[in-house]
């Protein structure tokens, strides 16, 4: 049995980077959705620049979640469409 260690290391490295990137992107989405406006009683505003910042954070969060969903869908597509091996057939 011969193992191609370079190929195994490459697959491990790419998988690790992709996993860390996807988790980081999802984390940014969670952080963007967790931003809350300050209550008006504590000096927060009901509109204006703070409201724009909140909307920008929420839009960024939705972009992050959309990119996560696109990455997962792309990888599922690669698995389903391209990498299914042909069955081995023996001829009599």
C-alpha positions in Angstrom: 0.0 0.0 0.0 1.4 3.3 -1.1 0.2 6.6 0.5 0.7 9.9 -1.3 1.6 11.9 1.8 1.9 15.2 -0.2 -1.7 14.8 -1.5 -2.9 13.9 1.9 -1.3 16.9 3.4 -2.7 19.2 0.7 -6.2 17.9 1.3 -5.8 18.3 5.1 -4.5 21.9 4.7 -7.2 23.0 2.2 -9.9 21.4 4.4 -8.5 23.2 7.5 -8.4 26.6 5.8 -11.9 26.2 4.3 -13.3 25.2 7.7 -11.7 28.0 9.6 -12.9 30.5 6.9 -16.4 29.2 6.9 -16.7 29.3 10.7 -15.2 32.8 10.8 -17.7 34.0 8.2 -20.6 32.5 10.2 -19.2 34.1 13.4 -19.1 37.5 11.7 -22.8 37.0 10.7 -23.7 36.2 14.3 -21.9 39.3 15.5 -23.6 41.5 12.9 -27.0 40.3 14.0 -26.3 40.7 17.7 -25.8 44.4 17.4 -28.7 46.2 19.2 -29.5 49.9 19.2 -28.9 51.8 22.4 -32.1 52.7 24.3 -33.1 56.3 24.0 -33.1 56.6 27.8 -29.3 55.9 27.8 -28.4 58.5 25.2 -29.1 56.4 22.2 -30.8 57.9 19.2 -34.0 56.7 17.6 -32.7 57.3 14.1 -29.8 59.0 12.3 -26.3 57.6 12.1 -26.8 54.9 14.8 -29.7 53.5 12.8 -27.6 53.4 9.7 -24.8 51.6 11.5 -27.3 49.0 12.7 -28.7 48.5 9.2 -25.2 48.2 7.8 -24.3 45.6 10.4 -27.5 43.6 9.7 -26.9 43.8 5.9 -23.3 42.6 6.4 -24.6 39.7 8.5 -27.0 38.6 5.8 -24.2 38.8 3.3 -22.0 36.6 5.5 -24.9 34.0 5.9 -25.5 34.1 2.2 -21.8 33.4 1.5 -21.9 30.5 4.0 -24.9 29.0 2.3 -23.3 29.4 -1.2 -20.1 27.7 0.0 -22.0 24.8 1.5 -24.2 24.4 -1.6 -21.1 24.5 -3.9 -19.4 21.8 -1.9 -22.5 19.6 -1.8 -22.7 20.1 -5.6 -19.1 19.0 -6.0 -19.7 15.8 -3.9 -23.0 14.9 -5.7 -22.2 15.7 -9.3 -18.5 15.2 -9.7 -16.8 12.7 -7.5 -19.0 9.6 -7.5 -16.8 6.8 -8.8 -17.8 4.5 -11.6 -18.8 1.0 -10.4 -16.2 -1.6 -11.1 -17.5 -4.0 -13.8 -15.9 -7.3 -14.5 -16.3 -8.9 -18.0 -16.6 -12.7 -18.2 
